[in-house]
Amino acid sequence: MTPAEIKLKRTESILKELIPEALSGLNDARLRELDVIDVSCSKGRDDARVYLDPHTYSDEERRIFLKQLKKARPIIEEHCSRDQGWFRCPKFAFLFDDQMQKSKNIEDLFAKIASRNRKEDDES
């Protein structure tokens, strides 16, 4: 691993801790209950994608959360840069991580295929 990659991973790790801390300091109780799953910084650390746990939120609730997070983004970025003494903080883009749901859907499809194959083998 190169020194630049190590620095990038370190920044992502720090942000995974600082963003939930910043969210807990906000006045909006709904934003305080959001869970950060992962943070992925761009190569130059100018931008960062913040992946949030979708729980069982509806599409409308997700849209509202993202709208509120967009408004709160400068406060969250300021908290992170002040805590670490950074000159500037990466610009955050908040996203709900649907990867778990997608992998569950794929597993369900594989289970259906396996059950069909078993039925066909039993009929033969």
C-alpha positions in Angstrom: 0.0 0.0 0.0 1.4 3.4 -1.0 1.6 6.3 1.5 -1.2 8.1 -0.4 -3.5 5.1 -0.1 -2.7 4.9 3.6 -3.5 8.6 4.1 -6.8 8.1 2.2 -7.8 5.1 4.3 -6.9 7.0 7.5 -9.1 10.0 6.4 -12.0 7.7 5.6 -11.6 6.0 9.0 -11.5 9.4 10.8 -14.6 10.6 9.0 -16.5 7.4 9.9 -16.1 8.4 13.5 -16.6 12.1 13.2 -19.7 12.2 11.0 -21.9 10.3 13.5 -20.5 12.6 16.2 -21.4 15.6 14.2 -24.9 14.2 13.4 -25.5 13.6 17.1 -24.8 17.3 17.8 -27.5 18.5 15.4 -30.9 19.8 16.7 -32.9 17.6 14.4 -33.7 14.3 16.3 -34.4 12.5 13.0 -30.9 13.1 11.7 -29.4 11.9 15.0 -30.8 8.5 14.5 -29.1 7.9 11.1 -26.2 5.4 11.0 -23.1 5.9 8.9 -22.1 2.6 7.2 -19.1 3.7 5.2 -17.2 6.7 3.9 -15.4 6.7 0.6 -13.1 9.6 -0.3 -12.0 10.6 -3.8 -8.4 10.1 -4.6 -7.5 13.8 -3.9 -9.8 13.8 -0.8 -11.8 16.7 -2.1 -15.1 14.8 -2.1 -16.4 12.0 0.1 -19.4 9.8 -0.3 -21.1 9.0 3.0 -23.2 5.8 2.9 -26.1 5.7 5.3 -28.0 2.7 6.6 -31.4 2.6 4.9 -33.2 0.7 7.7 -36.8 0.5 6.7 -37.2 4.0 5.6 -39.6 4.7 2.7 -38.4 6.5 -0.4 -40.2 9.6 0.8 -38.4 9.5 4.2 -35.1 9.0 2.4 -35.7 12.0 0.2 -36.5 14.1 3.3 -33.4 12.9 5.1 -31.2 13.7 2.1 -32.7 17.2 1.8 -32.1 17.9 5.5 -28.5 16.5 5.3 -27.8 18.7 2.3 -28.8 21.7 4.5 -26.7 20.5 7.4 -23.7 19.5 5.3 -21.7 22.7 6.0 -22.2 22.3 9.8 -21.0 18.7 9.6 -18.0 19.6 7.4 -17.1 22.4 9.8 -17.3 20.0 12.8 -14.9 17.5 11.1 -12.4 20.1 9.9 -12.4 21.9 13.3 -11.9 18.6 15.2 -9.0 17.5 13.1 -7.5 20.9 12.5 -7.8 20.5 8.7 -7.6 23.5 6.4 -10.5 22.1 4.5 -12.8 19.1 4.8 -13.9 16.9 1.9 -17.3 17.9 0.5 -19.8 15.3 1.6 -22.4 13.6 -0.6 -24.9 11.6 1.4 -26.3 8.3 0.0 -28.4 5.5 1.3 -26.6 2.2 0.9 -28.9 -0.3 -0.8 -26.1 -2.9 -1.3 -27.5 -5.2 1.5 -31.0 -5.2 -0.1 -29.5 -5.9 -3.5 -27.4 -8.8 -2.2 -30.5 -10.2 -0.4 -32.4 -10.0 -3.6 -29.7 -11.9 -5.5 -29.6 -14.5 -2.7 -33.3 -14.9 -3.0 -33.0 -15.4 -6.8 -30.3 -18.1 -6.3 -32.6 -19.9 -3.7 -35.4 -19.9 -6.2 -33.2 -21.3 -8.9 -31.9 -24.0 -6.6 -35.4 -25.0 -5.6 -36.5 -25.2 -9.2 -33.5 -27.3 -10.0 -34.3 -29.7 -7.2 -37.9 -30.0 -8.4 -36.8 -30.8 -11.9 -34.3 -33.4 -10.5 -37.1 -35.0 -8.4 -39.5 -35.1 -11.4 -36.8 -36.8 -13.6 
